[in-house]
Amino acid sequence: MQFVMPFMLAMVVTMAAIPVFARVAGKWLYVDFPGVRKVHETPIPRIGGLAMTAGVFVAAAIAIPLRSQDLWFLAATALLVLFGALDDRLDLDYRVKLAGQLIAVGIAVFAGGVRIQSITLADRVMLPAWLSLPLSVVFLVGITNAINLADGLDGLAGGTTFLCLCAIALLSSLGHQWISATLAATFAGAVLGFLPFNTYPASVFMGDAGSQLLGFAIGVLSVRATQNPLSLISTATPILLLAVPILDTLSVMVQRVAEGRSPFHGDKNHLHHKLLALGFAHHEAVAVIYALQALLFVIAYLLRFESDVLILAVVGGFFLVAIGSLQVAAHRGWRVRQDEQQAGDTPLRAAVIAKHKLWLTLWSYRAIAASLSVYAALVVAETEPVRRNFRILALGLLGVLVAFFAILRVDPLSIVEKVAVYVVITLIVYLDVGVVHHDPLVMSLSWIPIGIMGTASVIRTRAIADRRFQLTPLDLIILFVVLVVPNLPGILRVSQAVALAIAKLFILFFAIEVLFSRA
């Protein structure tokens, strides 16, 4: 269960840091203004990368036993984030950005030992140094820029990288590379803490600091997952996992060169732009790309022990199908819809809500608060290794927070107060999932109050139309991680526990936000 605490800690620190950084974004000039190639219409703070960096580094320092190669990796990451932050602030020339990427990659390759040393055919085939070193550099720089270029819609880069990091954590754990798996889970936790602020309509962007942070981390950790001498994972597996951003980057650059333009000149020829041109709404285009990434996640897992030739053939087939589908749709003028009108609510539902609105909302709040207290009591009472005084303190603190902030108080909560609630909730879930219990039956019963909280939250959001609680692409990611990943063949029990932790956190955080909305 060493994954759970770094994951949760990175998520909570990121969520706490974003509002703090967002308040000073204007003063620091870390703001993304609307432009010709951008889809947003108002200035948006781009400090998500800095917040995720804080989440990762705090979690790594507190909860991960780092080795020298891990320290070199984090040092290279910090340098890359610095260059990305300067680019967010000063709009650096692409050659300066490339120089920063090469320095960071050089640190990871030469000091951190991150190298592509073999390929998988019938057996492992070792590569000579003259091929291994440049191949490693090109791969890491290419993946870093691919994620950077894919960051074009709200939640797009964050969601796809979250799925990639979850897959890398899973593959690393299968190869018994626990530190690499824990680092991947830590980065995934930071992304999950960022995504609620970045899901459409986004209130925060990750900026170049964030996209380079995630691209570099995925590149390094995927190499570590496949190049360990004890690992049986095929070396081409990362290419399959990253097929969507690789396809997007290659197709855009080839089109730019064919048109006589610089491959680094921005335009609206990315995959997400083409989906928007086909009539998909913003969140629908993101959901389509999420679905593609989830499909590649499953395929990569199922083919993880196959030869690189087969995996590359699957990647090539995916490229052909994706490009061919887009070309045919554009040539025939196909559009997903002819107008943007959406069906409204049924008259029966409108009548029921109008008649019982106040009663439904009042009892929804009460059901959430009561169920939260019951769930916390079950967890704290049945957690074996935790000292009694600590359990009483955690339960008492939660009761005070819920009673005062969610039930009695009517003023909006401050950032500090909200963070305190989230920290306590995260602690309770960690005790539930990450610690051995006396009675498994009692812990199985803990899903009953969680189910009540989820149901009450849905009832409240249906009774009061609130944009914050609409189904989003982020919800689809959570459902995939919770429902699909734990049921893949050969999955480890620890991965199932992490998925359960994500599911419980998702429901609890949603319920807490509903309580906060009362103020």
N, C-alpha and C positions, 0 to 999 in steps of 0.2 A: 504493500500500500504506500510505497514511497512516492508514487506519482501524485497522490491526492493533495497533500499539503502544498507542494510547490505550485501545482495547478491552481488551487484556490487562492493561495497567497498572491500569485501574479495577477489573477483576475481582480481581486479586491483592491490591490494597490493601484492597478490601472484605472479602475472605476473611480477611485478616490482622487487620483491625480488629474484626471481629465477636467473636472470642473475648476480646479485650482489653476491649471495652465490656461484654460479657456478664458478666465477672467483677465489674464495679462497678455493674451494673444494680440490684442489690438495695440497695446503699448509696445510690445516687442516686434510688431509688424509681421507676425506669423498668421497672415490672413490670406485666403484664396479668394480673389475677386472674380466676378463673372467675366467670361470672355467668349470669343467666337467659337472655340473648340470645346467649350464647357457647357454642361447641361444645367448647372445651378444658376439661379438668378439673383442671389443675395450673397454678400461676403460671408465666408465660413472660416472659422479658426482651423488651422492645420497643425495641430499640436498632438494628434493622436499617437504619432511615432514616438515623441518624447515621453508620453505617459506609458506606452507599452514598454519602452526601454526601462523606465523606472520600475515597472512591475516585474520584468524579467530579472533585473539585477538585484532587486531586493529579495525576491524569492530564491535566486541562486545563492546569494550570500548567506541567507538564513537556513535554508532547508536542503541544500545539495552539497554533498562532499566533493568539492571540485578538485580535479587533478591538474597537472601543469598544462596538458593539452586543452583542457576546458578553459583555463585562465587565458591562454593565448587566443582561443576562439572568442571569448568575451571581450578581450582587448581589441581584436580586429573588428568585432561588432560595434564597439564604442566608437572607434575611429570612423567607421562607415556612417554611423548615425550622426557624428559630428559634421561630416561632409554633406550629408543629406539635410541637416538642419541649416547649414550655411546656404545651401541651395534654396531651401524654402524661404530664407530671409533675403538673399541677395540675387537669386536666379543665376547661378554659376554657369559658365560656359561648359558645354558637354565634355570638353577635353579635360577640364579640371575635375569634373565628376568622375570621369574614367580613370584619371590618375589616382584619385582617392580609392576607387574600387580596386585598382591593381595593387595598391599598397596593402589594403586590408586582406585581399586574397593572398598576397605574398606572405603575410604574417601567418595566415591559416595554413598555407601549404608548407612553408619551409620551417616555421617554428611549431605549428600545431600538428604537423604530420597528416594533414587532410589531403590525400592523394588518390587518384583513380589508378590503382596499380594492377588491376586484372579485369578480364572480361569473362563472361560465362558462355561457353559453347557446350560441348558434351561434358567437359570438365573445366575447371578454372585454368585460364591461360594468363600467365604473368606478362605484363607489358614492360618493355625496356624504359629506362629513365628518360631517354630523349623524347619518348612519346608520352610517358605518364605525366611528366610535369606540365608541358604545355596544354595537354588535354584537360588536366585538372583546373588550370587557370582559366581556360576558355569556358569550361562548363560553369564554374562558379560566377564568373563575370556575366555570362549569358543568362543564367537563371536570375541573378540579381536584377538585371535590366528587364527581363521578361515580366517579372512581377511588377516592376516600376511602371512599365508601359500598360499593364493590364488594369491599373488603378484609374478607371474612367467613369464608373457609376457608383452611387452610394452603396457601400457594403460589398462591392464586387471583389476587390482584391482581398479584403479581410476574410470574407466567407470562403473563398477558394483556398487561401493559404491555411485557414483553420482546418479544413478537411485534409489538406496535404500534411500538416503537422500531426494531426491525429493518426494518419496512416503511417507516418515515419515513426511515431512513438510505438505504434502497434508492431511494426516490422522490427524495430530495434529490440523490443521486449521479447519477441520470438527468437531473436538471436542472442538473448541473454546479455545485451549491452544496456545495462540498467541506467548508467549515467546519461548516455545519449538519449535513451527513452524518456528519462526524467526531464532532461533539457527540452526535448520536443514537446512534452506535456506542459512545461512551464511557458514556453512561447505560445502554445495553444491557449492556455489560460489567459495570458495577456491579451490575445486577440479576442477571446470571448468577452473579456471585460470592456474592450473597445467597441465591439460590434453594436451594442444597443444604442450608442451615440452616433453610429455611422450608418445604421439602417435607414432606408428612405422614409421620410426626408431627413437627410443627415444634418446634425448640428455640429459635427466635428469631422474633419478629414485627417487622414494619417500623414499626408505630406510625403515628400521624398525620403525624409528620415524614417518614416514607418515602412514604406514600400521596400526600401533598400535593406532595412533591418530584417524584414520577413523573408525577402528573396535570398539574402545571404545566409540566413539561418537555415532555410529549407535546403539550399545547396550543400552547405557544410554537413548538416545532420543526415541528409540522404546519402552522401558519400560515406560517412561513418557507419551508417546502417548496412551498407552493402559491401564495403571493402575490408571489413574485419576478417582476419584469416579463419575465424571460427564460424563466420556467418555463411549460411547457405542461400541467402537472398540473392537473386540474380542482379547483376550490376546495372542492367538497363531498366530496372523497376522504377527509379526516379523519373526517367524520361516518360514513362507511361503515366505516372502520377501528375506530371507537369505538362501533359500533352496540350491542354487548353491554352495556357500562356505561351508555350513554345509555338503552337500553331498561329496564335494571334500575332506574335512578334515577327515570325518569318514571313507570313503572308503580307503584313503591312510593309515590311522593309523591301520585299521583292516588288510589290506594287509601286512603291516610291521610286525605286531604282529604274523600273521599267518605264516610268513616266518622266525620267530624267531629273528627278529631285533627289535631294540628300536623304539617305535612309534615316537620319536623325531629325528630319523636319516633321513637326506634328501635323496631323490631319484628322479627318473623321472616317477613316477606313478600318477602324478596329472592329472586332467581332461584335462588341456591344452596340456600336453605332449601326452596324448592319441589321441587328435585331430590332433596334428602334425604328430603322427605315422600313422594316416589314410590318410595322404597326403594333409591335409589342409595347406595352406601357413600361415605364422605368423599372418597377419592381418585377414585372413579368420577365423582362430581359435578364435581370439578375437571377431570377428563379430558374430560367432555362439553363444558364451557365452553371449554376449550382447543381442542377440535375446531371449535367454532363460530367462535372467534377465528381459527383457521388458515384456515377457509373464507372468512371475510371478508377476510383478508389476500390470498388468491388473487384473489377477486372485485375487490377494490379495485385490485390491480395490473392486472388485465385491463381495467378500466373507467377507468383513470387519465386517458385523454384524452377521455372522453365528456362530455356536457353535465351540468350540475348537476341538471337536471330528471330525467334518466334515473337518475342515482346516487341521488337522493332517493326516486325511485319504488322502486328496489331496496331501499333502507333501509326504506321503508314496507311493502313486501312481506315483508321479514324480520321486522318487528315483528308483522305479522298472523299469519304462520305460527308464530312462537315463542309468542305469547300464545294463539293458538287451540289449539296442540298441548298446552300446559300445562292449559288449561281443559278440553279433552276428556278428557285423562288423569285429571285430578282428579275430573271428573264421573262417569266410569265406574269410579272406584276402582282404576285400573290401577297395578300395582306391578312393579318390575323383577324382584323375587324375593320369595318368601314366607318365606324364612328366610335366615340369614346363614352357613349352613354352606357350606364350600367343599370341593371334591374334593381328596383327599390324593394323595400320590405313588403311582405304580404299584408293585406288589410287585417287578417286575423291576428298576426303577431303585433301589429301596430296597436290594435284595440286592447290586447292583453297587457302590453307594456304600459299603455296610457293609464289603464285602470289600476294596476298594481305596482307602479313605478316606485313610489316612496317605500312601500312595504318590502319590495324585493331588494332595494339598495340597502335599507337599514339592516335587514337580516343577513344580507351578504357580508356586510362588515362584521357583524357579530359572529357569524359562522367562521369567518377567516381568523378572527382573533382567538376564538375558543379553540379551534382546531390547531392553530399554531402553538398554543399553550399545551394542549394535550400531546402533540408530537414532541415538543421539547422535553416534557416531563418523562415520556417513555424513553427517549434517547438517554437523557442524563441519568435516569434511575437505573438503566440496564447496562451502562457502560462500565466494564469491569476494571481496566487498569487505571482509570482516572480517580484521583483522590476525592473523597467525599466532600471536602470543603470546596474544592474547585467545581464540582458538579453543582453544589448548592449555589455558588456564586454565579455560574453561568445561567442557571435556571432563574434565579432571582433577577439578574440583570435583564434577561429577556422579558420577564413579566413586567418589570418597571417600564421598559421601553415600549412594549405593546400597549400597556394600559395608559401611559401618559401621552405618548406621541400619536398613537393610532386611534384611541378611543376617546380620551378626555380633551385632547388638544384640538383646536380648530385653526390655529395659525399655521402657515406654511413652515415646514421644517428647514433648518439650516443644513448646509452641506455636512458639517461635522456630525449632526444628529443622524442624518441619513447613513453616513459612513459607519457610525456606531451600530446601527441596526444591521447593516449588511455584514459587518464583521462578526457580530454575535450569531447571525443566521448561518454564516459560513462555518463558524466553529461548531455549531450544533450538527450540521451535515457531516462535517469531518468526524465528529464523535460517532455518528450513526454508521458511516460507511467505512471509516478508516481504523476503527478500534474493535477489538473482540468483545462480544456481548455474552451475558449470562444465558439468555433464553432467546434462541432464534425465532420462536413463535411470537414473542412479544415484539420483536423488531419487524416481523412480517406484518403485524397488526399496525405498525406505524404508517403503512401506506393508506390506511383508512382516513386518518385526519388529513393526509396530503391530498387524497382524492376529494375530500370535502372542500379543502381550500381551493383546489383547481376548479371544481364545479361552481362554488360560490363566486369565484373571480370571473368565470365566464358569464354567469347570470348577471353580475353587476355591470359588466362591460356591454352586455346586450341590452340592459335596461337603460343605460345612459350612453349614448353615442359618444365615443372618445377615440380620437385618432391614434392616441398613444397605444391603444390595446387592440389594434387591428392585426390580423394574421399577416406576418411579414416573411420574407425569404429567410431571415434568421431563425424563425420557428421551424422552417423546413429542415435547416441544418441540424437543429437540436433533435428533431424527430428522427432523422437519419442516424445520428450518432447513438441515440438511445434505443431505437427499435431494430435497426439493421446491423450495425457493427457487432453488438454482443451475440448475434445469432449466426455470424459467419463460421464456417467449419474450422475446427481446431483453435478457436479463440480461447485465450487464457482467462482464468477466473478473475485475475487482477484487472483485465480490460473490462470485464462485465461490471466489476465494482466501480470503476471510473465512470462508466456509462450511467450506472445508477446514481452516482453522485451528481453528474451533470443533470440528469432528469429531475432529481429532487431540488437541486439549486434553481433550476429553471422555473419549476412550479412555485417554489417559495418566494423567489424574487418577484415573480409576477404577482403573487398574492400581496406581498409587501408594498409593491407599487400601487396596487388597488387601495390598500389602507392609506398610503400617503396621499392619494388623490382626494381623500375625504377632507384633507386640510385645505 
